[in-house]
C-alpha cells in the first residue's frame, strides 16, 4: 500500500483545509476528501477542541441539485 500525501491549505476566506493530494502542478492542486479543520481552545480547561467538516463546493452542490 502506497503512502498517502496530505496537504494543508488556507482557502480564499481563511479556512484551513486538509486533503489527500491526487494531482499537483504549477497551476492546480487536486485534493481527495478535503475537510475543513476548526481548532478552538476550551476556555475552562485550556484543552484544544478540533472539529472537521466536509469541504463542499457550492458549484458541485448546485449541479447535483439541478440534475437530481
Secondary structure as UniProt FT lines:
FT   STRAND          6..10
FT   TURN            12..13
FT   STRAND          16..24
FT   STRAND          29..41
FT   TURN            43..45
FT   STRAND          48..54
FT   HELIX           58..67
//
